[in-house]
Amino acid sequence: EWHDALERMMATTGDDEQDADAEKGVVVDCRNLYESEIGRFRGAKPLPINYHRDAFEALEQTLKEHPEAEKGVYIYCTGGIRCEKLSRSLMLKGYENVYQLQGGIYNYQRY
């Protein structure tokens, strides 16, 4: 589900008007800076954190800086546990289109 939603979000048709109406959002790498520097998905916004305890505040700040988050938030981490907590927090705050990469990058490698 996450992969399909991400593909729809990243797709472009070449028609600027149609692309503007397409399903868009923001991709957020919820890992720490060290993990993000090793590599991340194209266009992903890394959270400026060293410890997971800082992720909730950093994620909120990142989403405030990216108004396209209202259309969709695509989050991922290494194994999926951090995203479980963060996606639940976002849904409790009223975000409706929250997608998390189940099992994290470890699971994605099998896709």
Secondary structure, 3 states (H helix, E strand, C coil): CHHHHHHHHHCCCCCHHHHHHCCCCEEEECCCHHHHHHCCCCCCEECCCCCHHHHHHHHHHHHHCCHHHHCCEEEECCCCHHHHHHHHHHHHCCCCCEEECCCHHHHHCCC
